[in-house]
Amino acid sequence: MVKVRKFLCKFGIHKWSRKTYIDYGPTSNVKTWRRYCKICGKRQSWVQAKGDKKGFRRK
Ligand SMILES: [Zn+2]
C-alpha cells in the first residue's frame, strides 16, 4: 500500500494534510496557506487574497 502511495506522489498526487493558514492581521489583505504531504513530506504553500471566495489556487 505504501508503495502505491509513493508511486502516486511521483505523479504529483499527494496525500495532503489539513490546511493551516497564517493570517498577518487586519492590515494585510492576504493570508498564507500551508499543507504538507503525509507520505513524502512535500510542503506546499500559497497565498490567498482575503475575501476571495473562488477558492484556492493550486500549483
Ligand atoms: Zn507526496
N, CA, C, O and the ligand as a Tripos MOL2 file, in Angstrom:
@<TRIPOS>MOLECULE
protein
  237   235    60     0     0
PROTEIN
NO_CHARGES

@<TRIPOS>ATOM
      1 N           0.8400   -1.2130    0.0000 N.3       1 MET1
      2 CA          0.0000    0.0000    0.0000 C.3       1 MET1
      3 C           0.8680    1.2530    0.0000 C.2       1 MET1
      4 O           0.6000    2.2240   -0.7080 O.2       1 MET1
      5 N           1.9080    1.1990    0.8100 N.am      2 VAL2
      6 CA          2.8130    2.3470    0.8800 C.3       2 VAL2
      7 C           3.4780    2.5620   -0.4780 C.2       2 VAL2
      8 O           3.6380    3.6920   -0.9380 O.2       2 VAL2
      9 N           3.8560    1.4680   -1.0950 N.am      3 LYS3
     10 CA          4.4730    1.5500   -2.4180 C.3       3 LYS3
     11 C           3.5690    2.2820   -3.3900 C.2       3 LYS3
     12 O           4.0080    3.1560   -4.1380 O.2       3 LYS3
     13 N           2.3290    1.9190   -3.3670 N.am      4 VAL4
     14 CA          1.3600    2.5470   -4.2680 C.3       4 VAL4
     15 C           1.2740    4.0370   -3.9990 C.2       4 VAL4
     16 O           1.2140    4.8410   -4.9290 O.2       4 VAL4
     17 N           1.2680    4.4010   -2.7390 N.am      5 ARG5
     18 CA          1.1470    5.8200   -2.3860 C.3       5 ARG5
     19 C           2.3540    6.6170   -2.8530 C.2       5 ARG5
     20 O           2.2190    7.7310   -3.3590 O.2       5 ARG5
     21 N           3.5280    6.0410   -2.6810 N.am      6 LYS6
     22 CA          4.7230    6.7490   -3.1420 C.3       6 LYS6
     23 C           4.6970    6.8900   -4.6510 C.2       6 LYS6
     24 O           5.1520    7.8870   -5.2110 O.2       6 LYS6
     25 N           4.1730    5.9030   -5.2740 N.am      7 PHE7
     26 CA          4.0120    5.9310   -6.7130 C.3       7 PHE7
     27 C           3.1300    7.1160   -7.1030 C.2       7 PHE7
     28 O           3.4250    7.8400   -8.0540 O.2       7 PHE7
     29 N           2.0650    7.2980   -6.3670 N.am      8 LEU8
     30 CA          1.1620    8.4230   -6.6440 C.3       8 LEU8
     31 C           1.8640    9.7560   -6.4360 C.2       8 LEU8
     32 O           1.6650   10.6950   -7.2060 O.2       8 LEU8
     33 N           2.6810    9.8370   -5.4010 N.am      9 CYS9
     34 CA          3.4320   11.0650   -5.1260 C.3       9 CYS9
     35 C           4.3080   11.4340   -6.3220 C.2       9 CYS9
     36 O           4.4400   12.6030   -6.6840 O.2       9 CYS9
     37 N           4.8880   10.4250   -6.9110 N.am     10 LYS10
     38 CA          5.7390   10.6540   -8.0720 C.3      10 LYS10
     39 C           4.9820   11.3670   -9.1770 C.2      10 LYS10
     40 O           5.5500   12.1430   -9.9450 O.2      10 LYS10
     41 N           3.7100   11.0930   -9.2400 N.am     11 PHE11
     42 CA          2.8950   11.7030  -10.2800 C.3      11 PHE11
     43 C           2.1790   12.9660   -9.7970 C.2      11 PHE11
     44 O           1.3120   13.5140  -10.4780 O.2      11 PHE11
     45 N           2.5700   13.4060   -8.6060 N.am     12 GLY12
     46 CA          2.0250   14.6580   -8.1100 C.3      12 GLY12
     47 C           0.6940   14.5180   -7.4080 C.2      12 GLY12
     48 O           0.0190   15.5090   -7.1300 O.2      12 GLY12
     49 N           0.3170   13.2800   -7.1230 N.am     13 ILE13
     50 CA         -0.9300   13.0740   -6.3720 C.3      13 ILE13
     51 C          -0.5440   12.7910   -4.9320 C.2      13 ILE13
     52 O          -0.2270   11.6570   -4.5700 O.2      13 ILE13
     53 N          -0.5750   13.8200   -4.1250 N.am     14 HIS14
     54 CA         -0.0880   13.6930   -2.7580 C.3      14 HIS14
     55 C          -1.2270   13.5300   -1.7690 C.2      14 HIS14
     56 O          -2.3760   13.8930   -2.0200 O.2      14 HIS14
     57 N          -0.8500   12.9700   -0.6410 N.am     15 LYS15
     58 CA         -1.8210   12.8190    0.4540 C.3      15 LYS15
     59 C          -1.6400   14.0300    1.3590 C.2      15 LYS15
     60 O          -0.8130   14.0130    2.2700 O.2      15 LYS15
     61 N          -2.4000   15.0590    1.1110 N.am     16 TRP16
     62 CA         -2.1800   16.3150    1.8230 C.3      16 TRP16
     63 C          -2.7590   16.2990    3.2330 C.2      16 TRP16
     64 O          -3.7960   15.6920    3.5030 O.2      16 TRP16
     65 N          -2.0570   16.9800    4.1050 N.am     17 SER17
     66 CA         -2.5430   17.1540    5.4700 C.3      17 SER17
     67 C          -3.6640   18.1890    5.4550 C.2      17 SER17
     68 O          -4.0050   18.7420    4.4090 O.2      17 SER17
     69 N          -4.2100   18.4330    6.5950 N.am     18 ARG18
     70 CA         -5.1750   19.5430    6.7000 C.3      18 ARG18
     71 C          -4.4550   20.8470    6.4530 C.2      18 ARG18
     72 O          -3.2890   21.0090    6.8110 O.2      18 ARG18
     73 N          -5.1570   21.7660    5.8420 N.am     19 LYS19
     74 CA         -4.5590   23.0690    5.5590 C.3      19 LYS19
     75 C          -4.5440   23.9280    6.8240 C.2      19 LYS19
     76 O          -5.4850   23.9280    7.6180 O.2      19 LYS19
     77 N          -3.4540   24.6500    6.9770 N.am     20 THR20
     78 CA         -3.4070   25.6450    8.0400 C.3      20 THR20
     79 C          -3.0150   26.9650    7.3980 C.2      20 THR20
     80 O          -2.3580   26.9770    6.3570 O.2      20 THR20
     81 N          -3.3990   28.0480    7.9900 N.am     21 TYR21
     82 CA         -3.0360   29.3120    7.3860 C.3      21 TYR21
     83 C          -2.4200   30.2770    8.3810 C.2      21 TYR21
     84 O          -2.6300   30.1900    9.5900 O.2      21 TYR21
     85 N          -1.6600   31.1880    7.8290 N.am     22 ILE22
     86 CA         -1.0560   32.2470    8.6240 C.3      22 ILE22
     87 C          -1.7480   33.5450    8.2430 C.2      22 ILE22
     88 O          -1.7380   33.9590    7.0840 O.2      22 ILE22
     89 N          -2.3390   34.1670    9.2280 N.am     23 ASP23
     90 CA         -3.0070   35.4390    8.9760 C.3      23 ASP23
     91 C          -2.1140   36.5480    9.4900 C.2      23 ASP23
     92 O          -1.7020   36.5430   10.6500 O.2      23 ASP23
     93 N          -1.8190   37.4960    8.6200 N.am     24 TYR24
     94 CA         -0.8960   38.5630    9.0110 C.3      24 TYR24
     95 C          -1.5990   39.7260    9.6970 C.2      24 TYR24
     96 O          -0.9930   40.7720    9.9250 O.2      24 TYR24
     97 N          -2.8510   39.5490   10.0190 N.am     25 GLY25
     98 CA         -3.5780   40.5820   10.7520 C.3      25 GLY25
     99 C          -4.4480   41.4310    9.8540 C.2      25 GLY25
    100 O          -4.4020   41.3070    8.6300 O.2      25 GLY25
    101 N          -5.2530   42.3080   10.4730 N.am     26 PRO26
    102 CA         -6.2350   43.1070    9.7230 C.3      26 PRO26
    103 C          -5.6180   44.0720    8.7200 C.2      26 PRO26
    104 O          -6.3040   44.5280    7.8050 O.2      26 PRO26
    105 N          -4.3350   44.3920    8.8740 N.am     27 THR27
    106 CA         -3.7100   45.3280    7.9420 C.3      27 THR27
    107 C          -3.3040   44.6270    6.6440 C.2      27 THR27
    108 O          -3.0090   45.2770    5.6420 O.2      27 THR27
    109 N          -3.2930   43.3180    6.6770 N.am     28 SER28
    110 CA         -2.9110   42.5660    5.4830 C.3      28 SER28
    111 C          -4.1630   42.0900    4.7510 C.2      28 SER28
    112 O          -5.1510   41.7200    5.3850 O.2      28 SER28
    113 N          -4.1230   42.0980    3.4500 N.am     29 ASN29
    114 CA         -5.2920   41.5930    2.7170 C.3      29 ASN29
    115 C          -5.0270   40.2400    2.0820 C.2      29 ASN29
    116 O          -5.7620   39.7930    1.2020 O.2      29 ASN29
    117 N          -3.9800   39.6060    2.5370 N.am     30 VAL30
    118 CA         -3.7290   38.2310    2.0890 C.3      30 VAL30
    119 C          -3.4060   37.3400    3.2810 C.2      30 VAL30
    120 O          -3.0520   37.8170    4.3590 O.2      30 VAL30
    121 N          -3.5330   36.0620    3.0650 N.am     31 LYS31
    122 CA         -3.0660   35.1020    4.0730 C.3      31 LYS31
    123 C          -2.3720   33.9580    3.3630 C.2      31 LYS31
    124 O          -2.6280   33.6790    2.1910 O.2      31 LYS31
    125 N          -1.4950   33.3060    4.0910 N.am     32 THR32
    126 CA         -0.7020   32.2270    3.5090 C.3      32 THR32
    127 C          -1.2070   30.8800    4.0180 C.2      32 THR32
    128 O          -1.3340   30.6600    5.2230 O.2      32 THR32
    129 N          -1.4890   30.0000    3.0870 N.am     33 TRP33
    130 CA         -1.9200   28.6510    3.4370 C.3      33 TRP33
    131 C          -0.7330   27.7000    3.3450 C.2      33 TRP33
    132 O           0.1700   27.8740    2.5270 O.2      33 TRP33
    133 N          -0.7640   26.7100    4.1900 N.am     34 ARG34
    134 CA          0.2920   25.7060    4.1530 C.3      34 ARG34
    135 C          -0.2770   24.3220    4.3290 C.2      34 ARG34
    136 O          -1.2600   24.1190    5.0410 O.2      34 ARG34
    137 N           0.3470   23.3880    3.6800 N.am     35 ARG35
    138 CA         -0.0010   21.9900    3.8960 C.3      35 ARG35
    139 C           1.2000   21.1470    3.4870 C.2      35 ARG35
    140 O           2.1180   21.6240    2.8190 O.2      35 ARG35
    141 N           1.1730   19.9040    3.8950 N.am     36 TYR36
    142 CA          2.2780   19.0160    3.5440 C.3      36 TYR36
    143 C           1.7450   17.6290    3.2230 C.2      36 TYR36
    144 O           0.6410   17.2530    3.6160 O.2      36 TYR36
    145 N           2.5560   16.8920    2.5040 N.am     37 CYS37
    146 CA          2.1660   15.5330    2.1360 C.3      37 CYS37
    147 C           2.5320   14.5780    3.2570 C.2      37 CYS37
    148 O           3.6570   14.5910    3.7580 O.2      37 CYS37
    149 N           1.5680   13.7470    3.6490 N.am     38 LYS38
    150 CA          1.7890   12.8210    4.7580 C.3      38 LYS38
    151 C           2.6790   11.6520    4.3690 C.2      38 LYS38
    152 O           3.1850   10.9360    5.2340 O.2      38 LYS38
    153 N           2.8680   11.4610    3.0960 N.am     39 ILE39
    154 CA          3.6480   10.3150    2.6380 C.3      39 ILE39
    155 C           5.0960   10.7080    2.3410 C.2      39 ILE39
    156 O           6.0230   10.1070    2.8840 O.2      39 ILE39
    157 N           5.2940   11.7000    1.4930 N.am     40 CYS40
    158 CA          6.6560   12.0390    1.0890 C.3      40 CYS40
    159 C           7.1760   13.2910    1.7980 C.2      40 CYS40
    160 O           8.3620   13.6070    1.7000 O.2      40 CYS40
    161 N           6.3040   14.0060    2.5080 N.am     41 GLY41
    162 CA          6.7480   15.1600    3.2750 C.3      41 GLY41
    163 C           6.8460   16.4440    2.4720 C.2      41 GLY41
    164 O           7.2920   17.4680    2.9900 O.2      41 GLY41
    165 N           6.4420   16.4020    1.2310 N.am     42 LYS42
    166 CA          6.4810   17.6010    0.3960 C.3      42 LYS42
    167 C           5.6270   18.7040    1.0180 C.2      42 LYS42
    168 O           4.5160   18.4660    1.4920 O.2      42 LYS42
    169 N           6.1730   19.9010    1.0030 N.am     43 ARG43
    170 CA          5.4400   21.0310    1.5630 C.3      43 ARG43
    171 C           4.9300   21.9290    0.4490 C.2      43 ARG43
    172 O           5.5430   22.0460   -0.6120 O.2      43 ARG43
    173 N           3.8210   22.5430    0.7080 N.am     44 GLN44
    174 CA          3.2450   23.4450   -0.2690 C.3      44 GLN44
    175 C           2.6500   24.6360    0.4640 C.2      44 GLN44
    176 O           2.0070   24.4890    1.5040 O.2      44 GLN44
    177 N           2.8700   25.7880   -0.0830 N.am     45 SER45
    178 CA          2.2490   26.9690    0.4980 C.3      45 SER45
    179 C           1.7910   27.8870   -0.6190 C.2      45 SER45
    180 O           2.3850   27.9120   -1.6980 O.2      45 SER45
    181 N           0.7720   28.6130   -0.3660 N.am     46 TRP46
    182 CA          0.2860   29.5450   -1.3640 C.3      46 TRP46
    183 C          -0.4500   30.6890   -0.6780 C.2      46 TRP46
    184 O          -0.8930   30.5830    0.4660 O.2      46 TRP46
    185 N          -0.5600   31.7620   -1.4070 N.am     47 VAL47
    186 CA         -1.1440   32.9700   -0.8450 C.3      47 VAL47
    187 C          -2.5560   33.1380   -1.3820 C.2      47 VAL47
    188 O          -2.8110   32.9320   -2.5680 O.2      47 VAL47
    189 N          -3.4440   33.5040   -0.5190 N.am     48 GLN48
    190 CA         -4.8160   33.7470   -0.9340 C.3      48 GLN48
    191 C          -5.2350   35.1320   -0.4810 C.2      48 GLN48
    192 O          -4.9700   35.5420    0.6490 O.2      48 GLN48
    193 N          -5.8920   35.8430   -1.3790 N.am     49 ALA49
    194 CA         -6.4120   37.1540   -1.0130 C.3      49 ALA49
    195 C          -7.6190   36.9710   -0.1040 C.2      49 ALA49
    196 O          -8.4740   36.1210   -0.3520 O.2      49 ALA49
    197 N          -7.6780   37.7650    0.9360 N.am     50 LYS50
    198 CA         -8.8510   37.6890    1.8070 C.3      50 LYS50
    199 C         -10.0750   38.1700    1.0420 C.2      50 LYS50
    200 O         -10.0080   39.1230    0.2650 O.2      50 LYS50
    201 N         -11.1690   37.5070    1.2720 N.am     51 GLY51
    202 CA        -12.3920   37.8940    0.5830 C.3      51 GLY51
    203 C         -12.5400   37.2050   -0.7630 C.2      51 GLY51
    204 O         -13.5690   37.3290   -1.4260 O.2      51 GLY51
    205 N         -11.5030   36.4780   -1.1610 N.am     52 ASP52
    206 CA        -11.5980   35.7220   -2.4020 C.3      52 ASP52
    207 C         -12.3290   34.4160   -2.1270 C.2      52 ASP52
    208 O         -11.8140   33.5390   -1.4340 O.2      52 ASP52
    209 N         -13.5190   34.2960   -2.6680 N.am     53 LYS53
    210 CA        -14.3190   33.1120   -2.3790 C.3      53 LYS53
    211 C         -14.2720   32.0980   -3.5120 C.2      53 LYS53
    212 O         -15.0020   31.1070   -3.5080 O.2      53 LYS53
    213 N         -13.4190   32.3560   -4.4600 N.am     54 LYS54
    214 CA        -13.3150   31.4190   -5.5810 C.3      54 LYS54
    215 C         -12.6140   30.1270   -5.1750 C.2      54 LYS54
    216 O         -12.7170   29.1070   -5.8570 O.2      54 LYS54
    217 N         -11.9040   30.1890   -4.0590 N.am     55 GLY55
    218 CA        -11.1860   29.0080   -3.6390 C.3      55 GLY55
    219 C          -9.6990   29.1860   -3.7490 C.2      55 GLY55
    220 O          -9.1960   30.3100   -3.7350 O.2      55 GLY55
    221 N          -9.0000   28.0980   -3.8560 N.am     56 PHE56
    222 CA         -7.5510   28.1450   -3.7520 C.3      56 PHE56
    223 C          -6.8880   27.9330   -5.0920 C.2      56 PHE56
    224 O          -7.3510   27.1840   -5.9530 O.2      56 PHE56
    225 N          -5.8080   28.6140   -5.2160 N.am     57 ARG57
    226 CA         -5.0220   28.4490   -6.4240 C.3      57 ARG57
    227 C          -4.0800   27.2630   -6.2040 C.2      57 ARG57
    228 O          -3.3140   27.2440   -5.2400 O.2      57 ARG57
    229 N          -4.1390   26.2970   -7.0820 N.am     58 ARG58
    230 CA         -3.2800   25.1350   -6.9120 C.3      58 ARG58
    231 C          -2.1350   25.1750   -7.9090 C.2      58 ARG58
    232 O          -2.3040   25.5000   -9.0840 O.2      58 ARG58
    233 N          -0.9950   24.8400   -7.4020 N.am     59 LYS59
    234 CA          0.1670   24.8390   -8.2720 C.3      59 LYS59
    235 C           0.9780   23.5930   -8.0620 C.2      59 LYS59
    236 O           2.0070   23.4090   -8.7120 O.2      59 LYS59
    237 ZN          3.6300   13.1410   -1.5250 Zn       60 ZN60
@<TRIPOS>BOND
     1     1     2 1
     2     2     3 1
     3     3     4 2
     4     3     5 am
     5     5     6 1
     6     6     7 1
     7     7     8 2
     8     7     9 am
     9     9    10 1
    10    10    11 1
    11    11    12 2
    12    11    13 am
    13    13    14 1
    14    14    15 1
    15    15    16 2
    16    15    17 am
    17    17    18 1
    18    18    19 1
    19    19    20 2
    20    19    21 am
    21    21    22 1
    22    22    23 1
    23    23    24 2
    24    23    25 am
    25    25    26 1
    26    26    27 1
    27    27    28 2
    28    27    29 am
    29    29    30 1
    30    30    31 1
    31    31    32 2
    32    31    33 am
    33    33    34 1
    34    34    35 1
    35    35    36 2
    36    35    37 am
    37    37    38 1
    38    38    39 1
    39    39    40 2
    40    39    41 am
    41    41    42 1
    42    42    43 1
    43    43    44 2
    44    43    45 am
    45    45    46 1
    46    46    47 1
    47    47    48 2
    48    47    49 am
    49    49    50 1
    50    50    51 1
    51    51    52 2
    52    51    53 am
    53    53    54 1
    54    54    55 1
    55    55    56 2
    56    55    57 am
    57    57    58 1
    58    58    59 1
    59    59    60 2
    60    59    61 am
    61    61    62 1
    62    62    63 1
    63    63    64 2
    64    63    65 am
    65    65    66 1
    66    66    67 1
    67    67    68 2
    68    67    69 am
    69    69    70 1
    70    70    71 1
    71    71    72 2
    72    71    73 am
    73    73    74 1
    74    74    75 1
    75    75    76 2
    76    75    77 am
    77    77    78 1
    78    78    79 1
    79    79    80 2
    80    79    81 am
    81    81    82 1
    82    82    83 1
    83    83    84 2
    84    83    85 am
    85    85    86 1
    86    86    87 1
    87    87    88 2
    88    87    89 am
    89    89    90 1
    90    90    91 1
    91    91    92 2
    92    91    93 am
    93    93    94 1
    94    94    95 1
    95    95    96 2
    96    95    97 am
    97    97    98 1
    98    98    99 1
    99    99   100 2
   100    99   101 am
   101   101   102 1
   102   102   103 1
   103   103   104 2
   104   103   105 am
   105   105   106 1
   106   106   107 1
   107   107   108 2
   108   107   109 am
   109   109   110 1
   110   110   111 1
   111   111   112 2
   112   111   113 am
   113   113   114 1
   114   114   115 1
   115   115   116 2
   116   115   117 am
   117   117   118 1
   118   118   119 1
   119   119   120 2
   120   119   121 am
   121   121   122 1
   122   122   123 1
   123   123   124 2
   124   123   125 am
   125   125   126 1
   126   126   127 1
   127   127   128 2
   128   127   129 am
   129   129   130 1
   130   130   131 1
   131   131   132 2
   132   131   133 am
   133   133   134 1
   134   134   135 1
   135   135   136 2
   136   135   137 am
   137   137   138 1
   138   138   139 1
   139   139   140 2
   140   139   141 am
   141   141   142 1
   142   142   143 1
   143   143   144 2
   144   143   145 am
   145   145   146 1
   146   146   147 1
   147   147   148 2
   148   147   149 am
   149   149   150 1
   150   150   151 1
   151   151   152 2
   152   151   153 am
   153   153   154 1
   154   154   155 1
   155   155   156 2
   156   155   157 am
   157   157   158 1
   158   158   159 1
   159   159   160 2
   160   159   161 am
   161   161   162 1
   162   162   163 1
   163   163   164 2
   164   163   165 am
   165   165   166 1
   166   166   167 1
   167   167   168 2
   168   167   169 am
   169   169   170 1
   170   170   171 1
   171   171   172 2
   172   171   173 am
   173   173   174 1
   174   174   175 1
   175   175   176 2
   176   175   177 am
   177   177   178 1
   178   178   179 1
   179   179   180 2
   180   179   181 am
   181   181   182 1
   182   182   183 1
   183   183   184 2
   184   183   185 am
   185   185   186 1
   186   186   187 1
   187   187   188 2
   188   187   189 am
   189   189   190 1
   190   190   191 1
   191   191   192 2
   192   191   193 am
   193   193   194 1
   194   194   195 1
   195   195   196 2
   196   195   197 am
   197   197   198 1
   198   198   199 1
   199   199   200 2
   200   199   201 am
   201   201   202 1
   202   202   203 1
   203   203   204 2
   204   203   205 am
   205   205   206 1
   206   206   207 1
   207   207   208 2
   208   207   209 am
   209   209   210 1
   210   210   211 1
   211   211   212 2
   212   211   213 am
   213   213   214 1
   214   214   215 1
   215   215   216 2
   216   215   217 am
   217   217   218 1
   218   218   219 1
   219   219   220 2
   220   219   221 am
   221   221   222 1
   222   222   223 1
   223   223   224 2
   224   223   225 am
   225   225   226 1
   226   226   227 1
   227   227   228 2
   228   227   229 am
   229   229   230 1
   230   230   231 1
   231   231   232 2
   232   231   233 am
   233   233   234 1
   234   234   235 1
   235   235   236 2
@<TRIPOS>SUBSTRUCTURE
     1 MET1         2 RESIDUE 1 A MET
     2 VAL2         6 RESIDUE 1 A VAL
     3 LYS3        10 RESIDUE 1 A LYS
     4 VAL4        14 RESIDUE 1 A VAL
     5 ARG5        18 RESIDUE 1 A ARG
     6 LYS6        22 RESIDUE 1 A LYS
     7 PHE7        26 RESIDUE 1 A PHE
     8 LEU8        30 RESIDUE 1 A LEU
     9 CYS9        34 RESIDUE 1 A CYS
    10 LYS10       38 RESIDUE 1 A LYS
    11 PHE11       42 RESIDUE 1 A PHE
    12 GLY12       46 RESIDUE 1 A GLY
    13 ILE13       50 RESIDUE 1 A ILE
    14 HIS14       54 RESIDUE 1 A HIS
    15 LYS15       58 RESIDUE 1 A LYS
    16 TRP16       62 RESIDUE 1 A TRP
    17 SER17       66 RESIDUE 1 A SER
    18 ARG18       70 RESIDUE 1 A ARG
    19 LYS19       74 RESIDUE 1 A LYS
    20 THR20       78 RESIDUE 1 A THR
    21 TYR21       82 RESIDUE 1 A TYR
    22 ILE22       86 RESIDUE 1 A ILE
    23 ASP23       90 RESIDUE 1 A ASP
    24 TYR24       94 RESIDUE 1 A TYR
    25 GLY25       98 RESIDUE 1 A GLY
    26 PRO26      102 RESIDUE 1 A PRO
    27 THR27      106 RESIDUE 1 A THR
    28 SER28      110 RESIDUE 1 A SER
    29 ASN29      114 RESIDUE 1 A ASN
    30 VAL30      118 RESIDUE 1 A VAL
    31 LYS31      122 RESIDUE 1 A LYS
    32 THR32      126 RESIDUE 1 A THR
    33 TRP33      130 RESIDUE 1 A TRP
    34 ARG34      134 RESIDUE 1 A ARG
    35 ARG35      138 RESIDUE 1 A ARG
    36 TYR36      142 RESIDUE 1 A TYR
    37 CYS37      146 RESIDUE 1 A CYS
    38 LYS38      150 RESIDUE 1 A LYS
    39 ILE39      154 RESIDUE 1 A ILE
    40 CYS40      158 RESIDUE 1 A CYS
    41 GLY41      162 RESIDUE 1 A GLY
    42 LYS42      166 RESIDUE 1 A LYS
    43 ARG43      170 RESIDUE 1 A ARG
    44 GLN44      174 RESIDUE 1 A GLN
    45 SER45      178 RESIDUE 1 A SER
    46 TRP46      182 RESIDUE 1 A TRP
    47 VAL47      186 RESIDUE 1 A VAL
    48 GLN48      190 RESIDUE 1 A GLN
    49 ALA49      194 RESIDUE 1 A ALA
    50 LYS50      198 RESIDUE 1 A LYS
    51 GLY51      202 RESIDUE 1 A GLY
    52 ASP52      206 RESIDUE 1 A ASP
    53 LYS53      210 RESIDUE 1 A LYS
    54 LYS54      214 RESIDUE 1 A LYS
    55 GLY55      218 RESIDUE 1 A GLY
    56 PHE56      222 RESIDUE 1 A PHE
    57 ARG57      226 RESIDUE 1 A ARG
    58 ARG58      230 RESIDUE 1 A ARG
    59 LYS59      234 RESIDUE 1 A LYS
    60 ZN60       237 GROUP 0 **** ****
